[in-house]
Amino acid sequence: MSYEREINKKIENSEELPTKLEISVLKYFWQSNPIIGKKSDSIPRFLRKIDVFKNFTENELRVLSKFLHLRKFGQGETIFNQSERGVGFYIIYSGYTDIVVGSHDVGPTKGDEREADHILTLEKYEYFGELALLQENSERNASAISRRGCELLGLFKPDVDELINTYPLIAAKVLQSISLIVANRLFSLTREVQELKYKFNAFEREKDAKK
């Protein structure tokens, strides 16, 4: 069973979600201080390096961090499967995550490379799964698999609902950032399709010229 399916079951059964990060104001600003906070992988410094959060204040990042869930995944562990109902947005805190398509059950690893359905490998500071926070009953269009182990920060739909009720302005900024991610991905996909169409037309013209 994938991690996200477990989360979905908890939501359906009105069970408590995994423990959230608890960072007090004092601890947050202690870790954020460039002189005192020496640990380079502290959550505050980490969030500050994520491009979609660049317009957040220090306090807004502190509040957001209290709604995140940190989870470590072993090598080959499934975060979610293609066609499963999406419920979370994930940021890679450490390690790597493979995005694959073509099957609900990902095939075995061959050395360091997965089978032919491998799309790309994401690494620290990258993110995925954002559509789940914007669409009702959205289905995953790919599977996400831990590669050699990884740590993820997760934000789930119930967390967003709670954020809206308690910190509506911060929730609005989060949803705006998520929408920007989707828009940028759509723009990149559209540009790739246009480039492929151009190459295909050029190939057809060249083929016709040789006849």
JOSULMO-V764573 format. One record per helix or strand of 3 or more residues. SS is the DSSP state (hx for helix, st for strand). FROM is the first residue (numbers start at 1). TO is the last residue. If there is no record, write none. Layout:
# JOSULMO-V764573
ss=SS from=FROM to=TO
ss=SS from=FROM to=TO
This chain:
# JOSULMO-V764573
ss=hx from=3 to=12
ss=hx from=25 to=32
ss=hx from=43 to=48
ss=hx from=51 to=53
ss=hx from=58 to=65
ss=st from=69 to=73
ss=st from=78 to=80
ss=st from=88 to=100
ss=st from=118 to=123
ss=hx from=130 to=133
ss=st from=143 to=156
ss=hx from=157 to=166
ss=hx from=168 to=210
